[in-house]
Amino acid sequence: MKALVFHGPGKRSWDEVPDPKIQDPGDAIIRVDAVTICGTDLHILKGDVPTVDPGRILGHEAVGTVQEVGPSVTTVHPGDRVLISCITACGRCRYCRESAYGQCLGGGGWILGHRIDGVQAEYVRVPFADTSTHLLPQQVPDEDALMLADILPTSYEVGVLNGRVMPGDVVAVIGAGPIGLAAILTARLFSPSRIIVIDPAPARREAAERYGAQLTLAPGDDVQARIAELTDGLGADVAIEAVGIPDTFEMCTRVVRPGGHVANVGVHGSPATLHLEDLWIKNITITTGLVDTSSTPRLLRMLAAGQLNVDGLATHRFGLQDIERAYDVFERPAQTGALKVALSAK
């Protein structure tokens, strides 16, 4: 089969590789029907995730059709159309029993495209298939379902829920890429009074407004002063970091109010300065996190019922064989206007 293979920082190629095989009783072999690229894949290619070995097939967001299952798999069967979760769950360890699947101790967590071969391929082996895939309703298109593999549950759990967004809150979202836009969509479920988005790209600020932001700013717009003006000098109740660089994290700590919450969602590849000399007295709560995907069934029900609109998150479409070109487009969002790219094998 063909797959997108990581060959070390800055190196990738669409290669011929062996087909995956059942290795454990809980495995499923799934034909990849649709797949996307994540900002985390770009972090891997930049060398920000040294735990990814050269030779690894990348990718952790896909929709596919089950081809074969191991003898202990009971909830999915050959022919089933499924969402492959970015998080794999053994279902038995302490963390899985607490629905903290991202911290799975039994061989799961974020392993696809990280510790084991991922989904940017024609076929993929998914361990713990009973607890790591979701049957898809017929009315949910592949492209919409892709948004639930990672970005929607990540933004919802690590940004909105960890940030404790409440009705009437002022929410500042730093970064209007796919994660930031998904944070806007899911923050709106809690009726904040205002969502303010900061991003340097005009096209992404426009996208943020389409998804429900009441105000968008560029980093050079004296962001702290503008937010202070709108909040009686206090600052945002919740600041969601959706980029993963030191400047955006530090901006969050400047715009949040005393007693407020900074929810870091972005994947960081270098240290950020934590100004405790300023923050210690302000009762600031800072949370980080890897998504657990415990919210995926709820979000999938909402998507199927038409209560969650992800139209427009996928801006570019390719055939799976054109994945190298898709990466080129996704890597240059300022020039291409790319948010998410959707690749179809059909």
N, C-alpha and C positions, 0 to 999 in steps of 0.2 A: 504494500500500500504506500501511499504518499503522505508525508507529514512535514510540518514546519519544525525544524530542529535547531536548537540553540547550540552554537559552537564556541561559546565564550563571549565576553563583552564585545558588543558591536558586530557580532557575526551570527547570521542565521541563514538557513537555506531550506528550500522545498525538496526533500530528499525521498528516495525510495528506502523504506524500512520494513522490517518483518511485521507481519500481521500480529496483533495481540492475541494471546491465548488465555483461557481460563487457568488461573493459578491457585485459587482458593475456592472453597465451596460457595462462598457468598458473592463471587464475582458475576458480573454480566459483561458480555461483549456487545457494544452498541455501535451501530452505524451512525456516523455523524451526518445529520441532515442540514443543520444550520449551526454556525459558530460565529463568535465575535472576538475582538481583540480588546484587552483590558490595559489600562494605564500601568497596572502592575507588570504586564509583559514588557512594557517599555522600560520600567525600572530594572527588570532582570537583564535586558539587553544593555543597559547602561552600566551594569556591574553592581547595582545597589543591593542585590540579593545574592550574596556569595554562596548560599546553601544550594543554589541550583547548579548542577554539574553540567559541563559540556556534554553534548549528546542527548540532552533531555528534549523530548517533544513538549512544546509549550502549549498553554491554553487551559482555561478552567471554566469556560462558559459555553454550553452547547445544548442543542435539542437533537434528539436522535431516535432511532428505532431499534429496539432490542432484537439482537440476532441469536444470542445464546446465553443461557444462564447456568450457574453452578447448581449442584444438587440441593443446597440449603436455601436457595432463593425461592420465596413463596408469593411475593406481592407483585412482581412484574414477570412478564412472559414474552417469549419471542413474538414479534409483531406489535408490541405495545409502543406507543409514542410517548416519550418521556423527556422531562427537563432534567439535565444533569446538573446537580448543585455544585457550586464552587467549593463547598465544604463536604468532606466525606466523614461519615459518622459510624463508629462501630456499634453504637446503640447500647453498650453494656457497661462502659467504664463510669467512674464517678461523674465526670463532666458531662457525658452524654445523658446520664440520668437526670442531670440538672438542666438539660437543654442547652448546655454550653458546648455545642458540637465543635466549634472552632478550636477548642482546647483538648480534643479527644486524645485519650491516652492509649487507645487500643489499636492504633495504626491508621487513624483518620486525621481529621483536621484539614488544613490546606495542603493537600498532597498532589493533586492533579496539576501537572505543569510545574511542579516544584520538587517534590520528593520522588514522584513516579511520572511516567509519561502522561501527557495531557491530551486535550481534545482537539487541538488544531491538526486534525488528521482525518483520514477516511474512516477509521475505526478506532475505538478506545476501549480499554479494559477499565471498568468501574468497580472498585472493591465495595463491599457492604451495600450491594445494590438495593436491598430492601429499604435501607434507611438513607440512601444517598441519591435517590432519584425520585421524581414526582410524576405520576401519570397526568397527562395533559388533556383537558377537556377539548372536544372537537372544535369548539368555537374560538379557541385561543390560537391565533396564527403563530408559526414558528418564530417570526421576527419579534413579536410582542413577548413571547415566552422567554426569549434570550435575555430580556431586560430583568428577569427575575432570577437569573442564574447567579448574579453578583450585585450589580449596582443598586437595584431597588432595596433588597434586604440589607445591604451594607449601609446605605444612607439612612434607612429607617432605623436600624438597630443601633449602629455605632454613632450616628449623628443625632437623630431625632429622639429616640428613646433614651439613649445614654445622656443626651443633653437635657432631658426632661422638659421638652417643649410643652407649654401649657396654653390654654385659650387666653388670648389677649397679649401674649408675649411679643416682644420685638426680637426677631431672629436675624442675625447677620450670617450670611453664607459667604465664605471667602473661597472663591473659585467657582466658575460656572461651566466646568467641563461636565462629563456625564454624571459623576458622583454629586457635584453641586446641584445640577438640575434635578437629579433624583431626590436630593435632600429638600429642595423646594416642593416637589410633588408630595412627598410624604409628610413634611412639616405642615402643609395645608390641611391635612387630616385632623389637626388639633386646633384649627382656627386661631392662629397667631394674628395679632392686630396688624403687623407689618413684617414683611420679609425684605431685607436689604441685601443686595448681592454685589460683591466687589470682584471685578475681573478686568484684566487689561485689554481683552479682545472685544471690539464693538459687536461682532457677530454673536459672541457668547452672551454679552449683556442683553442683546435683543432676544436671544433664546430664553434667557432668564425671565424676561418680562412676559413672554408668551406663556411660560409655565406658572406664572403667578407672582413674581416679585413686584412689589410696589415701587421700589427704587433701585436703580443700578448705578454703581460708581466705578470709576477707574482708580487704580491705586494712587494716582497723582492728584486726586480730588480732595485732599485733606479729609480723608475718610473719618478719622477720629472726631474731628470737629463737626462734620455733617451728621454723624450718628448722635453725637451729644446734643445737637440742636433739636433732634427729633425725639429725644428721650428725657427732656428736662435736665439735661446735663449728666444723666446717670450712665448711659451706655446700653448696649444690647443685653437682654436677659440671657440669650443663648448665642454663642458664636461657634459656628461649625467650620472647621478647617477641612477643606476638600481638595487640597493640592498636594501637600507633602514636601514642602520646602521650608527652610527656617523662616524666611520673611513672612509667609502666610500664617504660620503658627504664632509668631510674635505679634503680628497684627491682631489676631484673635484676642490675645491677652491685653492688648491696648484698648480694644473697642468694647469689651465686656464690662458690665456694671459690677460694682461691689455686690457680693452675694450671688453673682451670676455663674454661668457654666460655660466652659470651653470644651467642646466635643471634637477631638481630633480624629478624623477619618482617613486623611491622606497617608500614603506609604512614604516614610522618610528614609532617605539614603545617607543623610549627613546630620550631625548634631544641630540642635536648635538651642538658643540661649533661653533659659528659664529665669526671668527676672524676679526671683523671690524677694529681693530687697524692696520691690514695689508691691508684689502680689500678696505677701504673707498677711498683711493687715486688712485685705479686702475680702476675705472669706470666699475666694474663688475656688470652684471645683473644676478640676481638669480630668477628663477621662480619655482613654485611648481604647483601641479594641480591634480585634479581628472579628469579622462577622461570624455569627453562629448559624445563620439561616434558619433559626427557629421560627421566624416570621414568614417563611416562604409559603406555607399552606394558606395562611390568612391572605397574603398579598395575591396569591393565585386565585383564590375565591373572589376577591375584589376585582381582579382583572377580568375574570370570566363573566362577572355580573355587570361589567361596564362602569364600575365605580373608580377605576384607576386608568387614566388615559396616558399611554406611553407613546402615542403617535408623535413622530418627529424626532425621537431620540436617535433612531438610526437614520443617518443622513446620507450614507453612501453604501452601495450594494455591489457585491462582486460574486463571481463563482469561486468555489473553494480553491480551484487550481490557480486563481489569481491572488492568492494570499500575500505574496511578496509585494504586489502593487498595493494591496489594501494596507499593509504596514506602512508603505511609503506615504500614503494619504493620511493615515491615522497619526503618524509621527509629526506631521506639519499642520496642526489644526489652524494656526494663524493664517496660513496661506490657502488651505483647502476648505476651511469651514467645517471640518469633520467633528462630529460628536461621537456617536458609535458607528462602527461599520458592521454590516451584516453580510456574511458569506454563506451562500447556499450550495449544497452539493447536489441538489435535485435538478 
